[in-house]
């Protein structure tokens, strides 16, 4: 019941944001209050889903829930500095779905997490990287849609997605914000790999296990490293940068959430 109430509140907040798009200052005050309250309720439910049964349980549902929780917090902080309420329409419904997922999928029991500080740190850093790069991918998607719309100005500017576009900063401002998010996300992704190595040494006695999660995470890290390097050296921007961002995010999605989804949902294994 509590998870359903939080999910309904997320949807209601998304609807309120949609209704007030385009109004100067519309919804800003209540959004600033409601978002952290919803995030706190979401965090409580997630904590119960992970450790409420007396054992540490984690799977694709908990990973997605944590990712969207942190994405909501990033969106709240971001909204204090730039007008990004248009993203509410995308992120809040996704958070509503993800807060319900642990009810259906409890994940796998991870005994090592109860004793290993390294694993808990690794999971926290990994979910932080996931959330920042998820927000970055949504920014990139909005930029791609906005760029396409600018090249087709005769399309109705005030209907449908046009209401979201009117709320967004300029493409240049979005691009600067996008690369700040990717920069911080890349640092956290690097820390994810480092803490993953440390955790692997503690649990398995070897520095790194080359399995699909490791391969896709390293592949994602290489893509984002190439993107940031190309930005600095060659000035990559626009559609070139967006293609690299979407590729890196896809690799990151396949690294853990995608593989756990296949195991838990498609194959029915924990």
PARONU-119812 format. One record per residue: residue in one letter; z, x, y of N, C-alpha, C, CB in turn. Coordinates in steps of 0.001 Angstrom, whole numbers, plus 500000, padded with zeros to 6 digits. Each point is the difference from the previous one (the first is absolute). Glycine has a CB too. Layout:
N
AZXYZXYZXYZXY
...
END
This chain:
270
X500000500831498797500000499169501203500000500864501251501211498197498755
X499578502866501228500062500883501170498658500674500244502436500386499573
X496928500086499348498696500653500140498966499011500517500576501587498138
X499479497170501389499065498971500473500197499729501482499981498971497719
X501283501006502725500298499760501414499467501137500870502051498702499340
X498114502539500203499494501145500768498479499972500043502015501362499346
X497356498323499524498543499911499954499492498914500950500034500802497614
X500646498052502386499607498912500901500161500418501460500673498318498256
X500386502437502032500224500470501375498899500977500422502490499698499702
X497074501162499379498886500909500305498737499210500341500993501736498466
X498704497255500724498803499186500244500128499269501330499650499716497518
X501534499738502762500229499303501261499806500944501180501604498450498852
X498898502783501019499851500978501076498528500355500209502287500912499483
X496962499213499425498567500272500106499293498857500730500089501352497870
X500294497421501774499388498823500640500352499943501484500107498759497817
X501144501539502521500411499999501410499265501081500777502253499125499346
X497562502046500033499256501068500662498557499573500240501487501716498923
X497917497639500066498615499535500129499880498974501131499628500412497534
X501342498677502548499956498947501020500143500546501414500947498441498327
X499774502661501815500266500527501341499085501164500379502353499281499718
X496692501067499410499064501071500342499203499605501247499840500695497560
X500012500266503313499234499742501219500843499524501163498103499467498563
X503136500133501178500877499604501096500741501242500507500267497647499036
X499698502643502232500698501181500529501495499943499690498288500173501830
X502183500786497382501414500051499655500446498949499019500356500930502194
X498704498266497297500359498912499092500607500513498704498175498642500988
X503014500870498682500614500341498730500633501373499909498375498514499052
X501549502284502004500495501376499917501511500033499806498108500748501452
X502624498400499288501460500035499957500522499586498626500063499503502456
X499476499343497033500517499560498699499523500898498872500058497666500851
X498755502913499312499501500926498975500905501222499899497648499212500417
X502783501308500741500844501194500022501341499754499331498877500711502098
X501582498033497903501285499656499378499825499658498519500826499159502220
X498147500050497476499838499490498638499533501066499014499490497790500984
X499634503119499457499469501003499072501095500854499359497925500043501366
X502991500557499402501047500809499350500932499162499134499886501576501915
X500370497165498448500849499140499171499325499708498657500990498970502081
X497717500747497969499258499762498759499950501259499147498628498258501161
X501162502895499497499959501265499267501344500279499326498284500879501620
X502815498804499059501334500210499417500199499103498773500905500616502280
X498663498129497820500109499094498860499117500476498847500496498092501564
X498303502350498765499075500536498999500608501224499307498041499147501347
X502561501750499451500611501213499441501142499653499044499376501255502087
X501420497735498269501103499575499133499478499499498654501351499401502032
X497606499763498019499407499471498773499394501120499155499537497833501178
X499814503116499484499392501118499274501071500861499337498073499997501612
X503025500243499115501099500772499428500576499334498767500514500867502260
X499611497815497776500496499254498831499003500061498844501275498469501532
X497423501478498805498976500052498956499972501356499307498656498337501284
X501643502716499479499949501352499432501292500350499267498442500679501836
X502702499008498758501263500438499400501011498918499735499605502075501122
X500030496665499106500967498915499859500442499723498583498995499048501981
X500209501342497035500344499728498598500916501067499402497817498830499766
X502521502183501032500844501077499501499217501208499536501626498294499345
X497059501578500563499136501131499678498886500080501033500530499790497533
X498920501395502638498937500226500979498673499580499366501285501925501098
X498062497042499503498726499506499482498930500153501074501188498364498473
X497655502141501125498936500233500980498648499850499321501486501556501326
X497598497755499364498651499804499497499064499678501143500901499212497808
X497931500256501874499011499746501051500515498957501002498155500570498375
X502598498416501142500492498945500886501000500556501014499649498318498165
X501272502516501360500983500606500899499318500978500968501780499749498218
X497211500969501290499280500944500857499255499268501120499756501566498043
X499566497344501604499277499228501018500969499349500988498156499575498346
X502959499910501133500987499373500872500568501013500991500563498364498178
X499773502844501330500526501047500879498953500444501012501522500756498166
X497220499356501399498930500416500900499821499012501144498873501139498089
X501105497564501579499812498987501052501240499856500869498407498792498509
X502786501429500914501218499992500819499928501080501069501323499124498053
X498334502088501541499898501093500964498849499775500968500972501557498310
X497949497815501211498878499684500891500435499021501090498386500390498106
X502448498645501532500523499044500984500838500736501053500015498163498246
X500822502777501305500821500765500947499129500859500930501869500036498307
X497097500590501114499078500798500823499308499100501015499638501627498097
X499937497195501463499325499057500891500929499561501139498584499209498069
X502684500575501605500979499599501021500167501103501045501200498571498300
X498967502668501242500159501124500928498726500216500803501643501069498436
X497225498856500883498701500199500649499785498967501108499075500946497856
X501361497812501875499806498925500967500778500181501289499602498526498097
X501382502368501905500749500272501228499187500824500996502110499903498674
X496841500753500831499246500932500845498550499580500245501466501783499131
X497931497559499889498604499576500159499854498564499496499175502395499733
X499876496839500818499820498614499560499250499927498675500002499271502390
X500738500588496514499378499951498676500410498733499249499971502514499934
X500334496409500800500439498782499321498917499427499098501506499530501920
X497232500854498316498935499540499131500198500428498558498486500075501940
X502208501049497867500266500477498642501008499117499265499501502316500779
X501313496925499967500965499094499366499299499040499040501476500166502030
X497338499402498372499273498999499224499608500542498628499146499000502131
X500724502315497753499646500625498729501242500431499219497851500773501024
X503100499853499673501126500625499314501062498995499575499560502049501312
X500734496952499524501060499043499652499691499196498728500531499847502431
X498264499600497414499722499299498727500065500930498793498559498413501260
X500976502845498916500090500966498897501457500285499658497817501028500705
X503035499100500329501434500215499762500618498791499310500117501495502015
X499414497301498333500511498780499367499720500003498499499654498752502153
X499144501668497476499652500073498579500832501069499300497664499226500523
X502460501939500130500661501142499351501502499804499850498236501461500938
X502389497774499954501439499770499857500287499125498781500285500218502492
X498704499031497035500167499145498820499667500707498690499469498068501445
X499740503005498625499527500652498781501110500448499040498068500733501331
X503043499865499169501049500438499052500636498871499203500442501852501542
X499364496894498888500531498879499220499262499861498676500636498832502122
X498072501520497881499208499858498796499880501267499182498778498261501172
X501335502885499494499859501291499308501184500878500372497463499827499996
X503422500421499044501232500742500276499813501512499966501245498099499043
X497600502374500505499763501438499956500678500655498809499802499990502469
X500067501316497471500571500770498891501352500573500396497694500559499174
X503212499519499867501293500638500252499797501503500100501230498152498782
X499265502448502309499857501441500228501400500600499985497855499709501377
X502575500720497453501369500498499853500253501226500864500032499104497682
X498932501747502472500180501242500753500343499741501457498407501108498459
X501131497752502085500236499727501416501463499759500311497731499051500126
X503038500517498852501424499763500227500759501299500212499841497940498621
X499609503159500858500685501288500073499283501010500889500870499560497732
X497832500235502489499201501000500698499797499641501472498853500519497844
X501754500264503038499765499831501433498560500328500338502394500556500481
X497019500401498805498620500406500256499036498851499775500583502325499338
X499632496884499602499102498883499720500135498922501061500149500493497556
X501075499190502840500183498976501031499363500440501311502132499264498899
X498024502029501447499376500533501206498473499942499886501994501507500365
X497516498848498450498558499972499765499441498591500194500238501915498393
X500439497080501057499541498619500123500034499532501452500822499546497681
X500232500815503043500114499604501405498875500610500836502489499811499728
X497273501487500080498945500674500763498634499445499614501410502083500149
X498378497686498545498715499481499532499722498617500584500252501323497883
X500743497793502118499795498662500545499772500050501513501429499055498162
X499217501894502516499769500158501443498562500440500262502429500584500343
X497070500348498841498609500440500132499048498846499715500662502332499332
X499618496917499603499180498840499645499914499027501167500657500265497594
X500500499412503008500018498974501043499238500461501243502207499184499128
X498000502055501292499298500500501182498495500036499774502011501358500595
X497572499079498232498569500080499725499410498611499738500331502308499061
X500499496730500504499542498613499900499723499434501382501315499698497887
X499628500527503047499792499572501384498753500677500572502492499650500299
X497342501657499416498834500731500489498710499391499446501387502098500168
X498618497534498548498807499397499402499682498656500653500510501164497832
X500528498049502496499772498729500686499465500229501408501828498953498647
X498699502069502031499455500375501308498526500358499874502263500825500728
X497423499966498249498616500424499794499102498794499737500806502204499094
X499703496822500115499217498799499725499744499216501282500973499900497690
X500058499940503134499826499292501265499028500737500916502321499085499784
X497757502242500221499069500780500822498561499821499532501816501663500436
X497993498300498243498652499792499461499469498628500405500532501510498056
X500329497458501849499585498657500398499739499919501502501324499059498097
X499526501601502690499832499989501445498727500730500407502485499902500273
X497244501233499069498769500749500280498768499154499677501201502161499512
X498872497148499348498878499137499626499821498874501003500388500549497597
X500724498905502882499932498894500967499427500464501340501968498928498872
X498375502299501526499481500524501269498491500181499951502179501149500390
X497305499057498385498558500137499846499319498647499794500367502274499039
X500431496651500942499449498652499896500738499089500975499372500369497565
X500509499902503753500815499314501006499708498516500136500097502132501183
X498807497370498234499669498593500150500807499109499066497725500684500691
X502979499931498351500847499205499123501143499392500804499402501466498034
X501047497361501546501051499281500752501205500883500223499222497839499037
X501118502520502220501062500971500259501412499432499935498379501173501399
X501748497500498608501349499429500073500359499199498757499765499917502467
X499404500145496524500283499239498787500288500937498846498542498139500807
X502191501350498183500264500790498807500656501334500322498063498899498923
X501350502178500520500552501333500210499915500445501453499371500548497672
X499794498769503111499902500358501420501332499910500713497669499199499980
X503205499893499581501331499871500610500827501249499739499908497505499718
X499919503100499103500718501231499674499444501153500819500457499161497671
X498220500925502442499379501103500726500404500016501475498082499897498406
X502109498908502161500401499938501409501392500576500217498564497984500282
X502242502039498656501380500477500105500107501503499794500770497782499198
X498155502841500334500049501417499648499707500888501201499306499410497682
X501223501824502292499619500974501031498535500398499825502379500858500111
X497136500048500726498622500473499887499825500807498714499789500047502517
X498953500166497098499714500793498804500567501406500111497932498660499647
X501977501935501545500517501358500180501511500041499830498104500500501547
X502591498493499004501462499940499853500376499773498542500221499106502342
X499044500023496972500254499765498578499761501262499182499355497604500299
X499606503142500073499684501220499262501106501042500161497554499534500310
X502969500612500905501106500944500221501218499593499177499151500477502326
X501164498234497692501139499497499227499765500191498508500485498324501801
X498285501436497764499648500148498591500260501421499511498276498208500267
X501305502779500499500165501372499540501439500478500111497659500440500674
X503128498951500213501444500304500002500630499495498704500079499858502534
X499565498921497082500529499439498748499584500845498806499935497708501004
X498807502703498968499506500801498881500683501360499983497788498810500100
X502447501777501073500678501296500061501394499935499407498683500552502025
X502090498434498390501355499851499466499949499642498523500831499285502258
X498236499817497373499853499631498601499631501181499124499334497744500735
X499829503156499798499593501185499249501192500935499773497681499807500968
X503158500333500053501207500825499846500897499415498904499884500679502443
X500280497998497567500831499355498978499354500082498620500900498454501749
X497768501482498199499305500139498722500176501412499451498327498256500706
X501648502726500183500263501387499594501420500124499450498378500847501745
X502578498523498958501390500018499532500136499274498659500792500080502389
X498394498884497393500002499291498721499620500935498861499420497872501183
X499532502917499041499576500951498972501070501066499753497609499601500653
X503017500879500427501022501041499869501226499468499262499181501066502122
X501300497746498285501169499425499315499646499600498573500891499176502200
X497834500451497568499564499691498642500082501216499096498502498246500915
X501126502903499629500102501252499237501465500303499682497900500877501109
X502973498957499890501417500281499813500607499063498955500143500806502377
X499504497906497707500501499021499045499512500322498592500055498265501811
X498677502126498070499434500317498692500717501181499364497790499116500759
X502566501861500064500732501163499485501377499586499495498762501496501596
X501897497593499130501328499543499588499961499225498683500649499906502405
X498342499210497472499982499084498868499269500561498785500099498146501626
X498771502540498616499156500437498900500002501511499776498606498032500463
X502009502713500479500052501443499847498684500692500280501761499644498355
X497296499660502284498742500631500396499608499486501375499265500232497586
X499974500594503131499761499733501414499176498741500250500136502434500373
X498868497276498817499119498884500309499375499457498722499535500971502272
X500462497712497592499337499355498867498655499472500474502221499376498927
X496696501144500504498681499573500432499595498732499249499370502391500530
X501060496468500022499618498694499496499271499269501118501971499922498384
X497623498830501343499156499291500968500668499872501373498987498743498097
X502344501004501929500689499857501284499899501285500812501574498340498971
X498643502791500376499940501286500681498587500291500485501894500826498592
X497121498921500544498603500292500350499555499171501197499518500559497603
X500769498134502378499570499137501104500764500314501285499426498214498342
X501858502142501551500766500360501202499458501277500624502035498896499037
X497674502101500129499422501243500513498618499743500603501287501313498276
X497924497832501060498675499660500523500121499331501372499128499741497643
X501844499345502482500231499335501287500425501007501060500643497895498797
X500248503020500815500469501031500936498825500857500482502254500039498847
X496861500328500247498834500819500364499068499245500949500160501180497786
X499655497522501965499129499199500871500581499927501410499232498647498014
X502072501068502093500611499905501331500065501370500683501347498030499213
X498850503032499998499982501353500575498609500315500564501793500743498365
X497164498887500876498622500225500472499720499176501248499258500474497648
X501254498293502375499805499139501163500623500612501254499974498002498486
X501300502421501397500682500586501165499353501314500403502141498907499298
X497446501893499699499294501244500318498671499732500683501103501085498056
X498150497922501443498725499642500625500180499465501407499096499511497753
X502008499779502458500300499476501342500240501147500983500998497918498975
X499753503096500581500336501127500869498790500917500225502371499885499174
X496916500431499750498920500994500080498691499389500485501093501262498154
X498553497572501289498686499413500291500073498761500894499238500879497814
X501989498694502507500138498825500862499617498698499329499554501477501890
X500659498439496793499633498776499276500673498781500615499708501336497901
X499541497599502214500518498750500529499075498872499549501043501177502009
X499249497632498410499127498873499713499848499729498515498808500508502087
X499983499164497519499742499568498623500217501124498990498363498348500887
X501363502877499521500247501132499095501480500076499626498067501252501027
X502790498686499983501446500051499756500460498804499176500307501242502153
X499151497577498135500426498797499281499668500087498519499677498675502085
X499167501889497587499641500154498580500993500905499275497582499668500589
X502813501417500043500983500912499398501350499299499834498814501976501034
X501575497222499958501290499303499939500018499017498832500266500243502496
X498686498952497368499950499017498922499983500685498627498782498415501532
X500520502716498371499967500736498731501383500530499646497610500632500427
X503064499979500555501341500537499762500995498919499634499493501821501585
X500415497029499091500931498908499702499754499443498606500116499439502436
X498617500445497150499686499521498659500593500929498938497885498954500880
X501979502356499336500585500972499068501517499829499929498129501615500498
X502490498183500646501456499850500043500430498712499300500071501295502159
X499156497644498013500312498734499355499926500126498478499121498782502011
X499894501974497509499842500189498561501078500912499414497549499661500290
X503071501153500555500942501004499513501196499382499285499286501469501862
X501317497495498698501179499413499353499874498495499844501378501830500949
X498415497466500170499997498532499955498917499492499057500874499922502352
X497923500646497750498906499543499150500271500223498530498459500470501852
X502043500709497805500258500310498589501140499150499448499189502340500384
X501873497469500411501113499163499544499575498536499887501622501594501073
X497489497957499809499503498625499919499269499777498679499797499912502510
X499369501044497124499260499884498732500986499962498823498009501229501010
X502993499648499009500963500054498899500825498723499898500097502469500275
X500435497077500879500960498895499972499330498630499949501567501444501259
X497310498409499413499370498674500093498867499851499007500612499902502403
X498455501061497598498830499888499131500372500242498534498545500752501905
X502207500326497845500340500351498625501338499436499542498678502048500311
X502130497467500649501287499408499638501008500995499481498790497954499500
X501077503325500918500938501041499579500834500443501196498413500767498182
X502818499678501537500895500473501068500191501483499868501174497796500091
END
